[in-house]
Amino acid sequence: MTKRSRLGLAVFGAIACLVNIANATIVIDHPPHNFGGPASDTEFLLPPSPGVFWQRLADDFALSTATTIRRVNFWGFYNDDNPPLNETMRIRFYAARSGDGLPDESQTLHEQSILNPSRTWTGRFIGTGVIPREYLYSIDLSSSLQLVGGTAYWIEFVQVGDPTSNFRWEFSLAQRNRFAFINNNPGVTDWMLTTLEGDLAFQLSTVPEASAFVPLILCLLTTRLRRGRGHLGERR
């Protein structure tokens, strides 16, 4: 086998390992249900009513074992199919309150605001209103979040400070154990559990940092090259 062939096999093997690891990293999966979703937005207009409204959403989850979360995916859309050129999205992870199990804002485990996160049109549309486009958001956490198994947590995803668009977090039918909301409607003073049977669309992943694989790849390539030189020398 030539030196170039050995190098090619080493590169292919390293890539194959990375692909296998990446494909096995999703630990929470709430796939989207393309028929709507509630507003998750700190500022939006809702004609014909005057004024600016806000609503925040959070969905609960539990892990089977202790896990380090590094990446979050969400699915959502815009009420008028008008994605802004620039936007800020915010992620929060909460512990559950001991009394009612709802989000405990005094125990915010991670908070991160992202200007213009990765937003990709999935090619699908939402079966509501003006039939808006569905978008996938992918965000790497600024710091790894270590969570324990068998414990209830909440995740919040919201658009921040843009009254010109109404972002809506898409429904999921993964668990159908409902989600929590808080808004400025009369009578809502704290987090409440929705009466809707469903969840919100998101994924949590333990994607390893790319830097963790650099030494491994370099080691594999170096080993292959050294072996290749030795075999070539023997042929001479």
C-alpha positions in Angstrom: 0.0 0.0 0.0 1.4 3.4 -0.9 2.1 6.2 1.5 -0.8 8.2 0.1 -3.2 5.3 0.5 -2.2 4.9 4.1 -2.7 8.6 4.7 -6.1 8.5 3.0 -7.2 5.6 5.2 -6.1 7.4 8.3 -8.0 10.5 7.4 -11.1 8.5 6.5 -10.9 6.5 9.7 -10.6 9.7 11.8 -13.6 11.3 10.0 -15.6 8.1 10.4 -15.0 8.2 14.1 -16.1 11.8 14.4 -19.3 11.1 12.4 -20.2 8.1 14.6 -19.7 10.2 17.7 -21.7 13.1 16.3 -24.6 10.8 15.3 -24.8 9.4 18.9 -24.9 12.7 20.8 -28.6 13.7 21.0 -29.8 12.9 24.5 -33.2 14.8 24.5 -35.2 14.8 21.3 -38.5 16.6 20.9 -39.1 16.6 17.1 -41.2 19.4 15.6 -44.9 19.1 14.8 -45.7 21.3 11.8 -49.0 22.7 12.9 -48.3 25.7 15.1 -46.7 26.9 18.3 -47.1 29.6 20.9 -45.3 33.0 21.0 -41.9 33.0 22.8 -41.0 36.6 22.5 -40.2 39.4 24.9 -41.8 42.1 22.6 -44.4 41.6 19.9 -47.4 43.4 18.5 -50.7 41.5 18.1 -53.2 43.4 16.0 -55.9 44.6 16.4 -55.1 45.0 20.1 -52.9 48.0 20.9 -49.7 47.9 22.8 -46.7 45.5 23.1 -47.1 42.0 24.4 -44.6 39.5 25.7 -44.7 35.8 26.5 -42.0 33.3 27.6 -42.1 29.6 27.4 -40.2 26.7 29.0 -40.3 23.0 28.5 -39.3 20.3 31.0 -37.0 17.4 30.5 -35.1 14.8 32.5 -31.9 12.9 31.7 -31.5 9.2 32.4 -27.9 9.6 33.5 -25.5 12.5 34.3 -24.8 14.4 31.1 -22.8 17.4 29.9 -24.9 19.5 27.5 -23.0 21.5 24.8 -25.4 22.1 22.0 -29.1 23.0 21.7 -31.3 22.9 18.6 -34.8 24.5 18.4 -37.5 24.7 15.8 -39.7 27.7 15.3 -41.3 30.2 13.0 -42.5 33.8 12.7 -46.2 34.6 12.9 -46.1 36.8 9.8 -43.3 34.8 8.1 -41.0 37.8 8.5 -37.7 36.7 10.0 -35.7 39.7 10.9 -32.3 40.5 9.4 -30.8 40.7 12.9 -32.2 39.2 16.1 -31.2 38.1 19.6 -32.2 34.8 21.0 -31.8 33.9 24.7 -31.5 30.4 26.2 -32.0 29.7 29.9 -31.9 26.4 31.9 -33.7 26.3 35.2 -34.0 23.9 38.0 -37.5 22.9 39.0 -39.2 24.5 42.1 -39.6 22.1 45.0 -43.2 23.1 45.6 -44.9 22.9 42.2 -42.1 21.7 39.9 -42.3 24.7 37.6 -39.3 26.7 36.5 -37.3 28.2 39.4 -35.8 31.5 38.2 -33.8 31.8 41.4 -31.9 28.7 40.2 -30.9 29.7 36.6 -28.3 27.1 35.7 -27.2 28.6 32.4 -28.1 31.8 30.5 -26.9 32.9 27.1 -28.0 35.6 24.7 -26.9 35.0 21.0 -26.9 37.6 18.3 -28.0 36.1 15.0 -27.7 32.4 15.9 -27.5 29.8 13.2 -31.0 29.9 11.5 -31.8 27.5 8.7 -35.0 27.1 6.7 -35.9 23.4 6.8 -37.8 23.5 3.5 -41.0 22.9 5.4 -44.0 25.1 6.3 -46.2 25.4 9.3 -49.9 24.6 8.9 -51.3 27.7 10.5 -52.0 31.4 9.7 -50.1 32.6 6.6 -48.4 29.1 6.3 -45.0 30.4 7.5 -41.7 28.8 6.9 -40.1 26.5 9.6 -36.6 27.3 10.9 -34.0 25.3 12.7 -31.8 27.1 15.2 -28.5 25.5 16.3 -26.6 27.0 19.2 -23.4 25.8 20.9 -23.4 26.7 24.6 -20.8 29.2 25.7 -19.9 26.9 28.5 -20.6 23.2 29.1 -23.6 22.5 31.3 -23.4 19.5 33.6 -26.7 18.0 34.6 -27.5 15.0 36.8 -29.7 12.1 35.8 -33.3 11.5 37.1 -33.9 15.2 37.9 -36.4 17.6 36.4 -35.1 20.6 34.5 -36.6 23.4 32.4 -35.3 25.0 29.2 -36.4 28.4 27.9 -35.9 29.8 24.4 -37.1 33.3 23.5 -36.6 36.1 21.0 -35.5 39.3 22.8 -36.3 42.9 22.0 -37.8 42.9 18.6 -41.5 44.1 18.4 -41.6 43.9 14.6 -41.6 40.1 14.5 -43.5 37.6 16.6 -41.4 34.5 17.1 -43.2 31.3 17.9 -41.7 28.1 19.3 -43.0 25.1 17.5 -45.0 22.4 19.0 -43.8 18.8 19.6 -45.7 15.7 20.5 -42.7 13.9 22.0 -44.0 13.5 25.5 -47.3 15.3 25.6 -46.8 16.3 29.3 -47.3 20.0 28.6 -45.1 23.0 29.0 -45.0 26.2 31.1 -45.7 29.8 30.1 -45.7 33.3 31.6 -47.0 36.5 30.0 -48.5 39.9 30.7 -52.1 38.9 30.3 -54.3 39.7 33.3 -54.3 37.0 35.9 -50.9 35.6 35.0 -48.4 36.6 37.7 -46.1 33.6 37.7 -45.2 30.5 35.6 -48.2 28.4 34.8 -48.6 25.0 33.2 -50.5 25.1 29.9 -53.7 23.1 29.4 -52.5 22.1 25.9 -51.4 18.5 25.5 -48.0 18.7 23.9 -44.4 19.9 24.2 -42.0 22.3 22.5 -39.6 21.3 19.7 -35.9 21.1 20.7 -32.9 18.8 21.0 -30.1 18.7 23.6 -26.8 17.3 22.5 -23.4 16.4 24.1 -21.4 17.2 21.0 -17.7 17.2 22.1 -15.7 20.3 21.5 -13.7 20.0 18.2 -10.5 20.8 20.0 -10.8 17.5 21.9 -10.3 15.5 18.7 -7.2 17.4 17.4 -4.6 15.4 19.4 -6.3 12.2 18.4 -6.4 13.0 14.7 -2.7 14.2 14.8 -1.7 11.1 16.6 -3.4 8.8 14.1 -1.9 10.7 11.1 1.6 10.8 12.6 1.5 7.1 13.4 0.4 6.2 9.9 3.0 8.4 8.3 5.8 6.9 10.5 4.7 3.4 9.6 4.5 4.3 6.0 8.1 5.6 6.0 9.3 2.4 7.7 7.7 0.2 5.1 9.0 2.3 2.2 12.5 2.1 3.7 12.3 -1.7 3.9 11.4 -1.9 0.2 14.6 0.1 -0.7 
